Amino acid sequence: MPTFTSFDGTELSYRVQGEGEPLVCLAGGPMRHAAYLGDLGGLAAHRALVLLDARGTGASAEPADPGTYRCDRQVGDVEALRAHLGLERIDLLGHSAAGNLAVLYAAAHPERIRSLVLVTSLGRALGVTATDEEWDKSVEVFGDQEWYPEARAALDTIGPDTPLRRVYEITAPFAYGRWDAAAQEHAAATDHETNWEAAPVYHGEGAYDPETTRRAIGALTAPVLILAGEYDAGPTPAKAAEAAALFPHAELVVQPGAGHFPWVDDAEAFVRPVAAFLDPAVRTVTVDGVRLAYRVAGPEDARPVVLVHGRGNDSTTWTEITADLAADHRVYAVDLRGHGLSDRPGAYGFEDFRDELGGFLKALGLTGATVVSHSMGAAAAYLLAQREPGLIGRLVLEEAPAFVPLDPPRPVAERPEGPLAFDWEIVRTTDAQLNAPDPAWREELPAITAPTLVLAGGPTSHVPQEQLSALADTIPGARLVTIETGHLIHNARPAEFLAAIREFGL
């Protein structure tokens, strides 16, 4: 493992997982070495995680002065690591107790912070804390669990003389969204991963000056993501919101069903908002309670065009198309719900995607924009165009389903093995709707007033081409262009796809 020498001569160790831009990760506990972070639920697929073992933990040496275990004294370790990595500015993530260290570092070195992620971190450094009574009340959310009565009884035995490691053992079931085998295995490692002698020093007297820290972070220009677990008692979502309000540029995300270790409870639900936040090419907007990720390119004052992907894809499917259109357009490529880096709320259907696309356009002030859409996204686009004429300026429908009942109907699809880039529930729901679509979806096509281009992929496409021809005939004034390459025209023949939409008026 690589090492570096900190401000007081202590040799500290870290490891790197993943590839890409570095993300410096500080482990909590306090004083638990970074092994428990793992790869943060797969976040290493998006960033190179620089996982620091705090002094006296893991492979890092014990300091000559035990007083340097105190949180504020470890700010120098983070700065020494930054200098060792040769980074002018860092993306910094702190979990739990280490969120305080991350905040103190940001307060002391605001010019060194590119972005800050605080994961389930109760803000002692900010003066945002919970009382024992508040904590006890919060864990009642688990009252219907079979393990709760025994765990609650053990909780009531905690007193001022209870050893810290015993406190952690008793409170462990309340720290996870589900007290299942994975959570129990993760919690069991706490004992041998924690420096129990150093832990009480971390939050020791003098570690925090909340008033001074609040003033300092009030000038922080870097974006901040505060991620809370829905079932976490420390911090509760309400306390996390209180902390977020203290930063000039903070975003709060509450992970449903998660506790204090959200990447253990639901790795994918944890990674999506963090990866989106850390990617400078990705922005987010919330529509009807669903957090949508989207990518933007092109001059801010250029004509807007919105790109809407098909089922199972995401905004990255438009990379080549975006590169061309961004020369003279402001391009917005959205990840629809259940796809890419957007939320997976569990409720899907063509009407959901329709309403979500409309909300996206309105939230970003894109009324009158051109919408270029593919397959499932194209269906959502034309359902929106017929419901709200005037919201879409021009409409491009690539290989759109025509909502003619499937004969024979599609059987229930089996989910493939392994992780997916989208929520499989989308397939079940939309297949059922394709088998028996609402007749109004076809009957109301004449209500579309936006100039429309229908792009067909020819005989190798699974979409019946005569249905696309009928779609174009039914939409007033629509044009039909066939590019014989199959269903994914914009991927397989991007030059011809671009030529067609450019000729259409983009």
Phi, psi and omega per residue, in radians:
M1 nan 2.418 3.122
P2 -1.188 2.659 -3.130
T3 -2.336 2.896 3.028
F4 -2.646 2.857 -3.127
T5 -1.801 2.216 -3.104
S6 -1.487 -3.054 -2.990
F7 -1.029 -0.498 -3.072
D8 -1.886 0.265 3.123
G9 1.556 -0.018 3.124
T10 -1.297 2.301 3.130
E11 -1.516 2.111 -3.107
L12 -1.964 2.638 -3.060
S13 -2.056 2.669 3.044
Y14 -2.627 2.857 3.027
R15 -2.299 2.755 -3.120
V16 -2.064 2.236 3.068
Q17 -2.135 2.292 3.111
G18 1.631 -3.114 -3.137
E19 -2.305 2.827 3.135
G20 1.938 -2.782 -3.139
E21 -1.135 2.412 -3.123
P22 -1.192 2.512 2.982
L23 -2.217 1.938 -3.135
V24 -1.350 2.169 -3.044
C25 -2.039 2.214 -3.129
L26 -1.887 2.205 -3.101
A27 -1.483 2.555 -3.127
G28 -1.663 -2.358 -3.123
G29 2.238 -1.298 0.010
P30 -1.335 2.823 3.079
M31 1.138 0.689 2.985
R32 -1.848 2.345 -3.059
H33 -1.309 2.838 -2.835
A34 -1.244 -0.058 -3.122
A35 -0.997 -0.575 -3.066
Y36 -1.195 -0.315 3.109
L37 -1.280 -0.395 -3.097
G38 0.991 -2.299 3.028
D39 -1.875 0.402 3.139
L40 0.905 0.885 3.028
G41 1.239 0.238 -3.101
G42 1.858 0.119 3.093
L43 -1.080 -0.383 3.113
A44 -1.133 -0.262 3.056
A45 -1.287 -0.276 -3.102
H46 -1.912 -0.502 -3.079
R47 -2.474 2.757 2.997
A48 -1.466 1.881 -3.106
L49 -1.396 2.110 3.069
V50 -1.728 1.749 -2.972
L51 -1.718 1.841 -3.067
L52 -1.506 2.242 2.918
D53 -1.474 2.013 -3.139
A54 -1.031 2.717 3.120
R55 -0.884 2.331 3.132
G56 1.385 0.146 3.098
T57 -2.242 2.737 3.093
G58 0.937 -2.253 -3.119
A59 -1.601 0.031 3.130
S60 -1.422 2.577 -3.090
A61 -1.321 2.732 3.007
E62 -1.377 2.434 -3.121
P63 -1.336 2.766 3.064
A64 -1.179 -0.566 -3.127
D65 -1.882 1.861 3.133
P66 -1.059 -0.340 3.104
G67 -1.120 -0.318 3.135
T68 -1.369 -0.012 2.986
Y69 -1.237 -0.297 -3.102
R70 -1.103 2.498 -3.001
C71 -0.929 -0.864 -3.076
D72 -1.148 -0.480 3.127
R73 -1.256 -0.391 -3.111
Q74 -1.470 -0.078 3.042
V75 -0.981 -0.645 3.124
G76 -1.123 -0.489 3.090
D77 -1.180 -0.712 3.135
V78 -1.150 -0.725 3.127
E79 -1.158 -0.679 3.105
A80 -1.128 -0.656 3.091
L81 -1.157 -0.758 3.105
R82 -0.995 -0.824 3.138
A83 -1.101 -0.709 3.123
H84 -1.075 -0.678 -3.137
L85 -1.331 -0.204 3.129
G86 1.250 0.552 -3.104
L87 -1.807 2.286 3.066
E88 -1.219 -0.712 3.132
R89 -2.385 2.627 -3.092
I90 -2.196 2.633 2.865
D91 -1.577 2.207 -2.967
L92 -2.196 2.258 3.095
L93 -2.105 2.288 3.061
G94 -2.204 2.319 3.119
H95 -1.867 2.408 3.000
S96 0.946 -2.157 -3.107
A97 -1.014 -0.568 -3.112
A98 -1.273 -0.208 2.997
G99 -1.066 -0.570 3.078
N100 -1.136 -0.727 3.107
L101 -1.117 -0.737 3.118
A102 -1.076 -0.708 3.119
V103 -1.158 -0.768 3.126
L104 -1.105 -0.652 3.086
Y105 -1.141 -0.755 3.139
A106 -1.111 -0.623 3.122
A107 -1.210 -0.650 -3.108
A108 -1.416 -0.520 -3.061
H109 -2.346 1.042 -3.071
P110 -1.056 -0.521 -3.125
E111 -1.235 -0.237 -3.114
R112 -1.672 -0.068 -3.084
I113 -1.689 2.110 2.998
R114 -1.582 -0.691 3.031
S115 -2.737 2.721 -3.060
L116 -2.314 2.239 3.110
V117 -2.096 2.134 3.123
L118 -2.006 2.001 -3.045
V119 -1.844 2.067 3.127
T120 0.690 0.972 -3.068
S121 -1.964 1.938 3.033
L122 -1.260 2.233 -2.889
G123 -1.493 1.177 3.060
R124 -1.040 -0.671 -3.131
A125 -1.105 -0.403 -3.114
L126 -1.783 -0.052 -3.087
G127 1.367 0.326 3.103
V128 -1.818 1.734 -3.068
T129 -2.277 2.969 3.111
A130 -2.106 2.543 3.066
T131 -1.393 2.858 3.073
D132 -1.043 -0.634 3.136
E133 -1.142 -0.715 3.106
E134 -1.130 -0.704 3.136
W135 -1.108 -0.816 -3.131
D136 -1.059 -0.667 3.127
K137 -1.183 -0.684 -3.079
S138 -1.122 -0.635 -3.068
V139 -1.301 -0.087 3.075
E140 -1.139 -0.199 3.074
V141 -1.048 -0.408 -3.140
F142 -1.612 0.201 -3.018
G143 -1.028 -0.386 -3.124
D144 -1.610 0.036 -3.141
Q145 -1.446 2.534 -3.061
E146 -1.156 -0.446 -3.127
W147 -1.452 -0.185 -2.975
Y148 -1.089 -0.849 -3.068
P149 -0.978 -0.780 -3.135
E150 -1.173 -0.748 -3.134
A151 -1.161 -0.636 3.137
R152 -1.193 -0.683 3.101
A153 -1.097 -0.704 3.101
A154 -1.145 -0.645 3.136
L155 -1.053 -0.657 -3.104
D156 -1.265 -0.156 3.098
T157 -1.523 -0.170 -3.100
I158 -1.202 2.264 3.093
G159 -2.373 -3.098 -3.089
P160 -1.103 -0.361 -3.113
D161 -1.752 0.052 3.132
T162 -1.219 2.195 3.124
P163 -0.996 2.523 -3.050
L164 -1.024 -0.732 -3.110
R165 -1.141 -0.545 3.074
R166 -1.236 -0.642 3.075
V167 -1.041 -0.778 -3.131
Y168 -1.131 -0.676 3.127
E169 -1.104 -0.742 -3.115
I170 -1.204 -0.711 -3.043
T171 -1.459 -0.171 -3.055
A172 -0.921 -0.785 -3.101
P173 -1.045 -0.462 -3.107
F174 -1.461 -0.055 -3.043
A175 -1.634 -0.023 -3.080
Y176 -2.220 2.630 3.088
G177 -1.146 -0.566 3.090
R178 -2.347 2.241 3.116
W179 -1.567 1.165 -3.109
D180 -1.786 -2.989 -3.067
A181 -1.073 -0.690 -3.139
A182 -1.134 -0.733 3.123
A183 -1.150 -0.736 -3.122
Q184 -1.138 -0.676 3.091
E185 -1.137 -0.741 3.133
H186 -1.109 -0.751 -3.122
A187 -1.184 -0.601 -3.085
A188 -1.105 -0.457 -3.116
A189 -1.310 -0.215 -3.085
T190 -0.988 -0.728 -3.023
D191 -1.033 -0.867 -3.071
H192 -1.519 -0.143 3.129
E193 -1.675 -0.090 -3.045
T194 -1.896 2.396 3.008
N195 -1.507 1.665 -2.997
W196 -1.229 -0.429 3.087
E197 -1.300 -0.614 -3.099
A198 -1.443 -0.481 -3.024
A199 -0.955 -0.765 -3.131
P200 -1.161 -0.371 -3.121
V201 -1.317 -0.526 -2.980
Y202 -0.939 -0.866 -3.140
H203 -1.687 0.398 -3.027
G204 -1.121 2.937 -3.113
E205 -0.941 2.303 3.124
G206 1.626 -0.101 -3.098
A207 -1.190 -0.547 -2.987
Y208 -2.269 2.484 3.000
D209 -2.300 1.426 -2.979
P210 -0.962 -0.696 -3.100
E211 -1.092 -0.780 3.119
T212 -1.130 -0.728 -3.123
T213 -1.146 -0.695 3.111
R214 -1.071 -0.748 3.122
R215 -1.087 -0.714 -3.091
A216 -1.167 -0.789 -3.101
I217 -1.311 -0.243 3.053
G218 -1.119 -0.305 3.115
A219 -1.804 0.094 -3.104
L220 -1.268 2.127 -3.119
T221 -1.596 -0.263 -3.101
A222 -1.251 2.614 3.073
P223 -1.261 2.588 -3.096
V224 -2.251 2.319 3.013
L225 -1.955 2.179 3.060
I226 -1.963 2.032 -3.096
L227 -1.924 2.142 3.138
A228 -2.024 2.699 3.037
G229 -1.668 2.409 -3.103
E230 -0.974 -0.627 -3.060
Y231 -1.815 0.149 -3.108
D232 -1.332 2.362 3.108
A233 -1.571 -0.257 -3.115
G234 -2.648 1.574 0.150
P235 -1.631 2.621 2.932
T236 -1.236 2.809 3.054
P237 -0.942 -0.619 3.138
A238 -1.149 -0.725 3.105
K239 -1.189 -0.644 3.094
A240 -1.110 -0.673 3.090
A241 -1.133 -0.655 3.095
E242 -1.085 -0.728 3.101
A243 -1.176 -0.730 -3.115
A244 -1.053 -0.588 -3.110
A245 -1.157 -0.266 -3.107
L246 -1.473 -0.226 -3.129
F247 -1.720 2.508 3.134
P248 -1.153 -0.550 -3.036
H249 -2.350 1.153 -3.080
A250 -1.999 2.553 3.082
E251 -2.149 2.339 3.125
L252 -1.848 2.275 3.029
V253 -2.158 2.243 3.073
V254 -1.889 2.039 -3.107
Q255 -1.442 2.086 -3.112
P256 -1.077 2.426 3.037
G257 1.230 0.161 -3.056
A258 -1.809 2.695 3.046
G259 -1.902 -2.387 -3.023
H260 -1.402 -0.286 3.133
F261 -2.140 1.294 -2.934
P262 -1.126 -0.491 3.124
W263 -1.263 -0.360 3.052
V264 -1.384 -0.691 -3.114
D265 -1.196 -0.770 -3.131
D266 -2.744 1.658 -3.029
A267 -1.043 -0.798 -3.069
E268 -1.160 -0.709 3.134
A269 -1.153 -0.483 3.078
F270 -1.321 -0.806 -3.017
V271 -1.173 -0.688 -3.024
R272 -0.981 -0.960 -3.112
P273 -1.194 -0.579 -3.139
V274 -1.221 -0.783 3.121
A275 -1.097 -0.707 3.117
A276 -1.110 -0.746 -3.139
F277 -1.111 -0.684 -3.054
L278 -1.396 -0.314 -3.120
D279 -1.469 1.988 -3.099
P280 -1.134 -0.293 3.129
A281 -1.487 -0.143 -3.047
V282 -1.935 2.402 3.013
R283 -2.135 2.956 3.123
T284 -2.365 2.683 3.037
V285 -2.556 2.560 3.141
T286 -1.795 2.188 3.138
V287 -2.150 2.039 -3.131
D288 0.893 0.744 3.073
G289 1.426 -0.008 -3.139
V290 -1.863 2.200 -3.124
R291 -1.454 2.038 -3.107
L292 -1.868 2.309 3.032
A293 -1.613 2.570 3.077
Y294 -2.672 2.751 3.141
R295 -1.997 2.495 -3.081
V296 -2.205 2.451 3.071
A297 -2.619 2.754 3.080
G298 1.701 2.909 -3.107
P299 -1.069 2.441 -3.090
E300 -1.088 -0.528 -3.077
D301 -1.676 0.152 -3.134
A302 -1.440 2.913 3.136
R303 -1.082 2.347 -3.090
P304 -1.438 2.476 2.983
V305 -2.366 2.361 -3.102
V306 -1.956 2.252 -3.128
L307 -1.865 2.228 -3.054
V308 -2.152 2.065 -3.047
H309 -1.369 2.995 3.074
G310 -1.630 -3.094 -3.088
R311 -1.128 2.281 3.109
G312 1.502 -0.149 3.104
N313 -1.780 -2.994 3.042
D314 -2.696 -2.951 -3.041
S315 -1.068 -0.422 -3.106
T316 -1.230 -0.244 3.093
T317 -1.118 -0.333 -3.069
W318 -1.722 0.226 -3.002
T319 -0.951 -0.857 -3.106
E320 -1.202 -0.682 3.120
I321 -1.153 -0.725 3.126
T322 -1.057 -0.750 -3.114
A323 -0.999 -0.635 3.132
D324 -1.368 -0.852 -3.060
L325 -1.162 -0.493 -3.089
A326 -1.187 -0.172 3.085
A327 -1.139 -0.546 -3.100
D328 -2.461 0.271 3.099
H329 -2.375 2.743 2.908
R330 -1.624 1.960 -2.971
V331 -1.799 2.250 3.089
Y332 -2.087 2.009 3.102
A333 -1.952 2.020 -2.987
V334 -1.731 2.562 2.878
D335 -1.652 1.964 3.096
L336 -1.175 2.801 3.131
R337 -0.864 2.450 3.122
G338 1.418 -0.013 -3.091
H339 -2.178 2.677 3.010
G340 0.939 -2.237 -3.080
L341 -1.727 0.174 3.104
S342 -1.489 2.875 3.129
D343 -1.072 2.732 3.052
R344 -2.063 1.463 -3.012
P345 -1.312 -0.235 3.122
G346 1.607 -0.266 3.114
A347 -1.832 2.069 -3.072
Y348 -2.420 2.768 3.116
G349 2.801 2.831 -3.095
F350 -1.067 -0.597 3.098
E351 -1.172 -0.645 3.102
D352 -1.094 -0.788 3.134
F353 -1.160 -0.656 3.074
R354 -1.021 -0.921 -3.090
D355 -1.146 -0.635 3.136
E356 -1.150 -0.734 3.098
L357 -1.095 -0.731 3.088
G358 -1.079 -0.766 3.110
G359 -1.110 -0.630 3.104
F360 -1.104 -0.827 -3.140
L361 -1.065 -0.746 -3.107
K362 -1.233 -0.714 -3.103
A363 -1.096 -0.593 -3.107
L364 -1.709 0.095 3.108
G365 1.179 0.699 -3.034
L366 -1.873 0.428 3.077
T367 -0.997 2.277 -3.126
G368 1.583 0.008 3.133
A369 -1.223 2.703 2.958
T370 -1.317 2.365 3.097
V371 -2.031 2.101 3.085
V372 -1.890 2.140 -2.929
S373 -2.439 2.667 -3.099
H374 -2.200 2.342 2.940
S375 0.908 -2.076 -3.139
M376 -0.974 -0.729 3.112
G377 -1.125 -0.567 3.102
A378 -1.198 -0.658 3.080
A379 -1.086 -0.784 3.108
A380 -1.048 -0.683 -3.098
A381 -1.162 -0.761 -3.105
Y382 -1.365 -0.432 2.986
L383 -1.141 -0.642 3.086
L384 -1.202 -0.742 -3.104
A385 -1.101 -0.581 3.134
Q386 -1.424 -0.441 3.115
R387 -1.430 -0.694 -3.081
E388 -2.211 1.256 3.106
P389 -0.981 2.398 -3.125
G390 1.735 -0.330 3.131
L391 -1.270 -0.594 3.129
I392 -1.864 2.317 -3.120
G393 -1.364 -1.027 3.057
R394 -2.260 2.669 -2.988
L395 -2.314 2.183 3.049
V396 -2.012 2.154 -3.107
L397 -2.026 1.840 3.132
E398 -1.657 2.011 3.046
E399 0.886 0.900 -3.109
A400 -1.403 2.466 2.992
P401 -1.161 2.446 -3.084
A402 -1.634 -0.001 3.136
F403 1.033 0.717 2.918
V404 -1.619 2.221 -3.089
P405 -0.882 2.322 -3.100
L406 -1.291 2.340 3.136
D407 -2.422 1.880 0.052
P408 -1.315 2.765 3.119
P409 -1.206 2.710 3.087
R410 -1.234 2.354 3.045
P411 -1.271 2.906 3.097
V412 -1.126 2.152 -3.080
A413 -1.378 2.518 3.085
E414 -1.614 2.358 -3.132
R415 -1.183 2.292 3.071
P416 -1.151 2.774 3.093
E417 -1.249 2.671 3.030
G418 1.517 3.024 -3.128
P419 -1.203 2.589 3.121
L420 -2.086 2.732 3.111
A421 -1.479 0.112 3.117
F422 -2.655 2.908 -3.124
D423 -1.416 2.114 -3.078
W424 -1.079 -0.409 3.130
E425 -1.031 -0.458 3.099
I426 -1.032 -0.712 -3.116
V427 -1.119 -0.825 -3.121
R428 -1.068 -0.775 -3.074
T429 -1.209 -0.851 -3.076
T430 -1.264 -0.550 3.046
D431 -1.075 -0.748 3.115
A432 -1.069 -0.676 3.134
Q433 -1.265 -0.573 3.080
L434 -1.217 -0.583 3.095
N435 -1.149 -0.696 -3.097
A436 -2.407 1.287 -3.080
P437 -1.257 2.752 3.055
D438 -1.170 2.132 -3.132
P439 -0.984 -0.483 -3.122
A440 -1.106 -0.437 -3.128
W441 -1.119 -0.552 3.067
R442 -1.531 -0.683 -3.049
E443 -1.116 -0.490 -3.067
E444 -1.660 0.147 3.098
L445 -1.004 -0.636 3.130
P446 -1.115 -0.201 3.120
A447 -1.350 -0.177 -3.136
I448 -1.249 2.192 3.130
T449 -1.868 -0.248 -3.120
A450 -1.219 2.388 2.988
P451 -0.948 2.264 -2.951
T452 -2.224 2.374 3.013
L453 -2.029 2.179 3.076
V454 -1.816 2.156 3.128
L455 -1.863 2.228 -3.125
A456 -2.004 2.567 -3.064
G457 -1.694 0.033 3.084
G458 1.492 -3.024 -2.963
P459 -1.145 -0.323 3.125
T460 -1.456 -0.082 3.069
S461 -1.355 2.619 3.075
H462 -1.380 -0.195 3.113
V463 -1.467 2.157 3.117
P464 -0.985 2.140 -3.029
Q465 -1.216 -0.495 3.100
E466 -1.157 -0.482 3.097
Q467 -1.245 -0.641 3.077
L468 -1.171 -0.642 3.079
S469 -1.116 -0.735 3.106
A470 -1.155 -0.633 3.088
L471 -1.037 -0.810 3.134
A472 -1.146 -0.604 -3.141
D473 -1.226 -0.495 -3.054
T474 -1.493 -0.553 3.108
I475 -1.358 2.131 -3.059
P476 -0.962 2.172 3.045
G477 1.292 0.123 -3.073
A478 -1.231 2.613 3.082
R479 -1.919 2.565 3.096
L480 -2.037 2.235 3.064
V481 -2.238 2.260 3.124
T482 -1.853 2.251 3.044
I483 -2.135 1.839 -2.931
E484 -1.332 1.597 3.137
T485 -2.622 -0.027 -3.121
G486 1.823 -2.823 -2.952
H487 -1.317 -0.575 -3.062
L488 -1.742 1.243 -3.073
I489 -1.097 -0.806 -3.026
H490 -1.171 -0.377 3.065
N491 -1.564 -0.771 -3.043
A492 -1.361 -0.618 -3.104
R493 -2.353 1.124 -3.044
P494 -1.061 -0.636 -3.113
A495 -1.115 -0.767 3.139
E496 -1.244 -0.623 3.065
F497 -1.045 -0.841 -3.137
L498 -1.117 -0.700 3.116
A499 -1.053 -0.688 -3.114
A500 -1.185 -0.765 -3.100
I501 -1.325 -0.510 3.054
R502 -1.147 -0.746 3.120
E503 -1.111 -0.516 3.128
F504 -1.234 -0.312 3.076
G505 2.248 0.061 3.109
L506 -1.330 nan nan
